[in-house]
């Protein structure tokens, strides 16, 4: 029987590349769809881990707790009858509660206890460890430790994936991330927390990249673009999913423990169901195991696998060109806008939901790259995102802050900015996978993630710590991004 044809040639008679085998046995058959679904869940959980940080690190509205006033815990409004003027981080005690005027003070004093607004989050990470006011920089430092871990972990686990296999690397990342995420939720102190968080970032860094690689390496060439974009949709869905989780789990420990449980459950499932990438096996000369997996794929897909087919193919190694420097700016803007959700007016959960939902049309723009190439759509998306974020500065200076429409206009512009950045991120990711050869693909993606991590480290500093009075905290980060 004549084999499947590609460009008029019989693939069963003269297969030249691994992609020819995939065309023969089914480019995206039942077996590939099963594996694809499993690794897609891993990609989604990677998104869940990093978007959850927005809710975990949220600092609620607060003011100083008035010294000596019992039951000063009901709300964040300032009682006028106490004779004490309070702000977020300081208070001025004009008259003592005992009527002793000699103790009156006019200089503001820093406070160590606060009345918190629990309407958004009931118990967040900065609340547990008092990372508020003068200690707020510790929150940024904690976030930087997470990113620093990912910078170290990306090339490490990328190398593990390329040397020991996609399956081993992904299972190791998911398992360790599950344990460390649980340890972080139960950490007894801030110091232990940042140590655990560094290792947590290290182990979770490549869940998405290794999962994406494992999923796409078994998909045929004609279906690979759709499959890759589909994983981008799944990654975007992770933001929607964690927003719903955070809405119902408003204690950061409960949210983090739930995420760890999902990571463990997926690792357990993949241990039994996920085979090694046959493309990777062939690059390592392990042809018998690769052929066994490919025969199983053909059987489940209902196709044939001729004898000796594996011996005829070679794995092409395209030249490696790096787009790593592009990752710095894109990653800073992508995750920075998510972190910025708490600075914007309106509801935190709705803001994050909008930023997540806008990624769906952003991913759709990836379908244009087959027609227009990679460079032009990428540049267009970056320009759209940048101009939208810069436009918030015009709104800041020329619109009245007292109008509700001003606040909503800024939110709308930030959402359009997120649209452009997300589309550019998606295009850049597909672009990077295409130009890196199989034997070092995940290592190269890991190095790209190192460059991206530099941008991610800058994000919390820009969002939380940079202040320009004339611009405002809801506009300055967007202008920089």
C-alpha positions in Angstrom: 0.0 0.0 0.0 1.4 3.4 -0.9 2.1 5.6 2.1 0.9 9.1 2.8 2.2 11.6 0.3 3.8 15.0 1.0 4.8 17.1 -2.0 4.0 14.2 -4.3 6.5 11.7 -2.6 5.6 8.5 -0.8 6.7 9.0 2.8 6.7 5.3 3.6 9.1 4.7 0.8 11.5 7.6 1.4 11.0 9.3 4.8 13.7 11.9 5.3 12.8 13.6 8.5 10.9 12.9 11.7 8.1 15.1 10.5 7.6 12.7 7.6 6.9 9.9 10.2 4.4 12.1 12.0 2.6 12.8 8.7 2.5 9.0 8.1 1.1 7.9 11.5 -1.1 10.9 12.0 -0.2 14.5 12.6 -2.6 15.1 15.5 -4.4 11.8 16.1 -6.0 10.4 19.2 -2.6 9.6 20.9 -1.2 13.1 20.3 -4.4 14.8 21.5 -4.2 12.8 24.8 -0.6 13.8 25.4 -1.3 17.4 24.3 -4.2 17.7 26.8 -1.9 16.6 29.6 0.9 18.9 28.8 -1.6 21.7 28.3 -2.7 21.3 31.9 1.0 21.7 32.9 1.2 25.0 30.9 -2.0 26.2 32.5 -0.7 25.5 36.0 2.5 27.4 35.2 0.3 30.4 34.4 -1.7 29.8 37.6 1.5 29.9 39.7 2.6 33.3 38.4 -0.8 35.1 38.1 -1.6 33.9 41.7 1.2 36.2 42.9 -1.0 39.2 42.1 -3.5 38.1 44.8 -1.0 36.5 47.2 1.1 39.7 47.4 -1.9 42.1 47.5 -1.5 44.7 50.2 -5.0 45.6 51.4 -6.2 49.1 52.2 -5.1 50.1 55.7 -4.5 52.8 58.2 -2.7 52.9 61.5 -4.4 51.3 64.4 -5.0 53.9 67.1 -2.9 53.2 70.2 -5.0 52.6 73.3 -8.3 52.5 71.4 -10.1 49.2 72.0 -12.0 47.5 69.2 -10.3 49.6 66.5 -10.7 46.8 64.1 -14.0 47.3 62.3 -13.1 49.4 59.3 -10.5 51.6 57.7 -12.3 54.9 58.2 -10.7 57.3 60.6 -12.6 57.9 63.9 -12.8 61.6 64.6 -13.7 61.4 68.3 -10.4 60.1 69.4 -8.3 63.2 68.8 -5.8 61.1 66.8 -5.1 61.7 63.2 -4.1 58.5 61.3 -2.8 57.8 57.9 -1.7 54.6 56.2 1.7 54.4 57.9 1.8 57.2 60.5 -0.4 58.7 63.2 -0.3 62.0 65.2 -1.7 61.8 68.7 -3.0 65.2 69.7 -4.7 64.3 73.0 -4.1 61.3 75.1 -7.1 59.0 75.9 -6.4 59.6 79.6 -6.6 63.4 79.2 -2.9 63.9 80.0 -2.1 66.9 77.7 1.6 66.8 78.6 1.8 63.7 76.3 0.5 65.5 73.3 2.6 65.0 70.2 2.7 66.8 66.8 5.3 64.8 65.0 4.0 61.8 63.0 4.9 58.4 64.4 5.3 55.2 62.5 2.8 52.5 63.4 3.3 48.8 63.9 -0.3 47.7 63.8 -2.9 48.5 61.2 -6.7 48.3 60.6 -7.1 46.4 57.4 -9.7 46.5 54.6 -10.5 42.8 54.2 -13.1 43.2 51.5 -10.7 42.2 48.7 -8.4 39.7 50.5 -8.8 38.5 54.0 -5.3 37.4 54.7 -2.4 38.0 52.2 1.3 37.3 52.3 2.3 40.9 53.3 -0.3 40.9 56.0 1.0 37.7 57.6 4.6 39.0 57.8 3.8 42.7 58.3 5.3 43.7 54.9 3.6 47.1 55.0 4.8 50.7 55.1 8.4 50.8 56.1 8.8 47.0 55.5 7.0 47.1 52.1 10.4 46.8 50.3 10.7 43.3 51.8 7.7 42.3 49.7 9.5 43.4 46.5 12.6 41.6 47.7 10.6 38.4 48.3 9.2 38.7 44.7 12.7 39.2 43.3 13.8 36.0 45.1 11.1 34.1 43.2 12.3 35.6 39.9 15.9 35.0 40.8 15.1 31.4 41.4 13.5 31.2 37.9 16.6 32.8 36.4 18.8 30.1 37.9 16.3 27.3 37.3 15.5 28.0 33.6 18.8 27.0 32.1 19.3 24.2 34.7 16.0 22.5 34.0 16.4 23.3 30.3 19.6 21.4 30.3 18.0 18.6 32.3 15.3 18.4 29.6 17.7 18.3 26.8 20.1 15.8 28.4 17.7 13.5 30.5 14.5 13.9 28.6 11.3 16.0 28.5 9.3 13.6 30.6 11.9 13.5 33.5 12.3 17.3 33.5 8.6 18.0 33.6 7.8 15.4 36.3 10.7 16.7 38.4 9.5 20.3 38.0 5.9 19.6 38.9 6.8 17.4 41.9 9.3 19.7 43.5 7.1 22.7 42.8 4.2 21.0 44.6 6.3 20.3 47.7 7.9 23.7 47.8 4.7 25.5 47.2 3.2 23.7 50.2 6.3 24.5 52.3 6.0 28.2 51.3 2.4 28.3 52.4 3.3 26.8 55.8 6.5 28.8 56.3 6.9 30.1 59.9 8.9 33.2 59.1 9.8 35.8 56.4 13.4 34.6 56.1 12.4 31.0 55.6 9.8 32.2 53.2 12.2 33.9 50.8 14.6 31.0 50.9 11.8 28.6 50.0 10.5 31.0 47.4 13.8 31.1 45.6 13.9 27.3 45.3 10.2 27.4 44.3 11.0 29.7 41.5 13.9 27.6 40.5 11.8 24.4 40.1 8.8 25.9 38.5 10.7 28.0 35.9 10.4 25.7 32.9 7.1 24.0 33.4 5.6 25.9 30.5 8.5 25.7 28.2 9.2 22.0 28.7 5.5 21.2 28.5 5.1 23.2 25.3 8.2 21.4 23.8 6.9 18.0 24.8 3.5 18.7 23.4 4.6 20.2 20.0 7.4 17.7 19.3 4.8 15.0 18.7 2.6 17.1 16.5 2.9 17.1 12.7 4.1 20.1 10.8 0.7 21.1 9.3 -0.9 21.1 12.8 1.9 22.5 14.8 1.0 26.2 14.4 -2.6 25.5 15.6 -1.4 23.3 18.4 1.2 25.9 19.6 -1.4 28.7 19.5 -3.8 26.4 21.4 -1.2 26.1 24.2 -1.1 29.9 24.3 -4.9 29.9 24.8 -4.6 27.4 27.6 -1.9 29.5 29.3 -4.2 32.5 29.1 -7.0 30.4 30.6 -4.8 29.9 33.6 -5.2 33.5 34.5 -9.0 33.2 34.3 -8.9 30.0 36.4 -6.7 31.4 39.2 -8.9 34.6 39.3 -11.9 32.4 40.2 -9.8 30.4 42.7 -8.6 33.6 44.4 -12.1 35.0 44.5 -13.2 32.1 46.7 -9.9 31.4 48.5 -9.1 34.8 49.9 -6.5 33.5 52.4 -3.2 33.3 50.5 -2.3 30.1 52.3 -5.4 28.3 51.2 -4.8 29.5 47.6 -1.2 28.3 47.5 -2.0 24.9 49.1 -4.7 24.4 46.4 -2.2 25.2 43.7 0.3 22.7 45.2 -2.3 20.0 45.3 -3.1 20.5 41.7 0.6 20.3 40.8 0.9 17.1 42.7 -2.2 15.6 41.1 -0.9 16.4 37.6 2.6 15.1 38.3 1.0 11.8 39.5 -1.1 11.6 36.4 1.8 12.3 34.0 4.0 9.7 35.7 1.6 7.0 34.5 0.5 8.5 31.2 3.2 10.7 29.6 5.8 8.9 27.4 9.1 10.4 26.4 9.4 12.5 23.3 10.3 10.1 20.4 11.9 13.1 18.6 14.2 13.6 21.6 14.9 9.8 21.9 16.0 9.7 18.3 18.5 12.6 18.9 20.0 10.5 21.6 20.2 7.4 19.4 17.6 5.5 21.4 15.8 4.2 18.3 14.2 1.1 19.8 12.4 3.0 22.5 11.4 5.7 20.0 10.1 3.1 17.6 8.0 1.5 20.3 6.4 4.8 21.2 5.7 5.6 17.5 4.2 2.2 16.9 1.9 2.7 19.9 1.0 6.1 18.5 0.2 4.6 15.1 -1.9 1.8 16.7 -4.0 4.2 18.7 -4.4 6.6 15.8 -5.5 3.7 13.6 -2.6 4.0 11.1 0.3 1.8 10.0 3.9 2.0 10.9 6.1 0.2 8.3 9.2 -1.8 9.5 12.5 -0.1 9.5 11.0 3.4 9.2 13.0 4.9 12.1 16.3 3.8 10.6 15.7 5.9 7.5 15.1 9.3 9.1 17.5 11.9 10.5 16.7 14.7 12.9 17.3 18.0 11.2 19.2 20.6 13.3 18.3 24.1 12.1 20.8 26.9 12.9 20.3 28.5 16.3 19.6 32.2 16.2 18.8 34.0 19.4 16.0 36.4 20.1 16.9 36.4 23.8 17.3 40.1 24.3 13.7 40.7 23.1 12.5 38.7 26.2 13.7 41.3 28.7 11.3 44.0 27.6 8.4 41.7 26.8 8.5 39.8 30.1 8.8 43.0 32.1 5.7 44.4 30.5 3.7 41.1 30.4 4.0 40.3 34.1 4.4 43.9 35.1 0.9 44.8 33.8 -0.5 41.9 35.8 1.1 43.1 39.0 -0.1 46.6 38.2 -3.7 45.4 38.5 -3.8 46.3 42.2 -2.8 49.9 41.5 -5.6 50.5 39.0 -9.0 51.7 40.1 -11.9 49.3 40.3 -12.1 45.7 41.5 -8.8 43.7 41.7 -10.5 40.5 40.5 -12.1 42.1 37.5 -8.9 43.9 36.5 -7.0 40.6 36.5 -9.9 38.9 34.7 -9.8 41.5 32.0 -6.0 41.2 31.6 -6.5 37.4 31.3 -9.4 37.4 28.9 -7.7 39.9 26.5 -5.0 37.2 25.9 -7.5 35.2 23.9 -7.8 37.7 21.0 -4.1 38.3 21.4 -3.3 34.7 20.8 -5.6 34.8 17.7 -3.1 37.3 16.1 -0.6 34.5 16.0 -2.4 33.0 13.1 -1.3 36.0 11.0 2.4 35.0 11.2 2.2 32.3 8.5 1.1 35.0 6.1 3.1 38.0 7.2 6.1 36.3 8.8 7.2 36.7 12.4 8.9 40.1 12.5 6.2 42.4 11.2 3.3 41.1 13.4 5.7 41.2 16.4 6.7 44.8 15.8 3.1 45.8 15.2 1.9 44.2 18.5 4.8 45.9 20.4 3.9 49.3 19.0 0.2 48.9 19.8 0.9 47.8 23.3 3.5 50.6 23.9 1.3 53.4 22.5 -1.7 52.3 24.5 0.3 52.3 27.7 1.8 55.7 26.9 -1.6 57.1 26.2 -2.5 56.8 29.9 -0.1 59.7 30.4 -2.3 61.9 28.2 -5.3 60.9 30.2 -3.5 61.7 33.5 -2.6 65.2 32.4 -5.6 66.3 30.4 -8.6 64.5 32.0 -10.1 65.2 35.4 -9.3 62.7 38.2 -12.7 63.4 39.7 -14.5 61.8 36.7 -15.2 58.1 36.8 -14.7 57.9 33.1 -11.0 58.9 33.6 -10.4 55.8 35.7 -12.2 53.5 33.3 -10.3 55.0 30.3 -7.0 54.2 32.0 -8.2 50.7 32.7 -9.3 50.3 29.0 -5.9 51.6 27.7 -4.0 49.2 30.0 -6.1 46.3 28.7 -5.3 47.3 25.1 -1.7 47.5 26.2 -1.9 44.0 27.6 -3.4 42.9 24.3 -0.4 44.1 22.3 2.2 42.7 24.8 0.4 39.3 25.1 0.3 38.9 21.3 4.0 39.9 21.0 4.8 37.4 23.8 3.0 34.6 22.0 4.7 35.3 18.7 8.1 35.5 20.3 7.6 32.2 22.1 6.7 30.4 18.8 9.5 32.2 17.0 12.0 31.0 19.7 10.9 27.4 19.5 11.2 27.3 15.8 14.8 28.6 15.6 16.3 26.4 18.3 17.4 22.8 17.4 15.9 19.8 19.1 19.1 18.8 21.0 19.5 22.1 22.8 16.0 23.6 22.4 15.0 23.7 26.1 18.4 24.9 27.2 18.1 27.8 24.7 14.6 28.5 25.9 16.0 28.5 29.4 18.7 31.0 28.5 15.9 33.1 27.0 14.0 32.8 30.2 17.1 34.2 32.0 16.9 37.3 29.9 13.1 37.4 30.6 13.8 37.1 34.3 15.8 40.3 34.2 12.7 42.1 33.0 10.5 40.3 35.6 12.8 41.5 38.4 12.3 45.1 37.3 8.5 44.7 37.3 7.7 44.8 41.1 10.2 47.6 41.5 8.4 49.7 38.9 4.9 48.8 40.1 5.4 49.2 43.8 8.5 51.3 44.6 8.9 53.9 41.9 6.9 57.0 42.7 6.5 60.3 40.8 3.9 62.6 42.5 2.9 64.4 39.3 2.0 61.1 37.5 0.4 58.8 40.0 0.8 55.1 40.8 -1.9 54.0 38.3 -0.1 55.6 35.4 3.7 55.6 35.9 4.2 51.8 35.6 2.3 51.8 32.3 4.3 54.6 30.9 7.6 52.8 31.7 6.3 49.5 30.3 
